[in-house]
C-alpha cells in the first residue's frame, strides 16, 4: 500500500467517525428535546390538577 492510498483511507475513516459523532449528537439533542417537552406537559398537567384541587377545596368550604 502506498502512502497516498493510506492517507486517503485515513481521511475516509475520519470522515465516517465525524459523521457518526454528528448523528449521535443529533440523537442526543432529539432525546433532550423530547424529554423537555414531556416535562413541560407533566408540569402543565400538575398545574391543572392543583388548580382543580384548589377549586374543589374552595367549593367544599363555601369560599366560592
C-alpha positions as MATLAB code, in Angstrom:
seq = 'XXXXXXXXXXXXXXXXXXXXXXXXXXXXXXXXXXXXXXXXXXXXXXXXXXXXXXXXXXXXXXXX';
ca = [
       0.000    0.000    0.000;
       1.485    3.376   -0.946;
       1.321    6.480    1.225;
      -1.268    8.210   -0.975;
      -3.624    5.280   -0.526;
      -3.027    5.221    3.241;
      -3.813    8.899    3.682;
      -6.964    8.501    1.588;
      -8.124    5.661    3.841;
      -7.290    7.684    6.937;
      -9.368   10.546    5.545;
     -12.286    8.204    4.870;
     -12.137    6.809    8.397;
     -12.009   10.317    9.866;
     -14.995   11.395    7.782;
     -17.034    8.397    8.898;
     -16.123    8.986   12.553;
     -17.188   12.629   12.303;
     -20.461   11.655   10.656;
     -21.148    9.074   13.374;
     -20.396   11.607   16.100;
     -22.662   14.126   14.408;
     -25.514   11.602   14.210;
     -25.050   10.721   17.871;
     -25.204   14.408   18.801;
     -28.413   14.795   16.778;
     -29.957   11.805   18.544;
     -28.912   13.158   21.941;
     -30.365   16.534   21.011;
     -33.649   14.958   19.954;
     -33.820   12.922   23.150;
     -33.181   16.044   25.215;
     -35.841   17.944   23.304;
     -38.489   15.254   23.768;
     -37.602   14.918   27.468;
     -38.025   18.671   27.821;
     -41.394   18.548   26.070;
     -42.679   15.712   28.241;
     -41.503   17.587   31.357;
     -43.438   20.652   30.216;
     -46.536   18.515   29.602;
     -46.241   16.906   33.019;
     -45.803   20.334   34.604;
     -48.894   21.620   32.815;
     -50.958   18.608   33.929;
     -49.794   19.008   37.523;
     -50.694   22.698   37.427;
     -54.182   21.863   36.152;
     -54.653   19.167   38.819;
     -53.505   21.559   41.542;
     -55.900   24.206   40.246;
     -58.703   21.641   40.217;
     -57.904   20.588   43.778;
     -57.837   24.209   44.951;
     -61.213   24.817   43.308;
     -62.634   21.677   44.974;
     -61.470   22.910   48.389;
     -62.997   26.340   47.755;
     -66.280   24.771   46.683;
     -66.330   22.374   49.654;
     -65.613   25.163   52.142;
     -68.122   27.534   50.546;
     -65.495   30.133   49.618;
     -66.846   30.446   46.054;
];
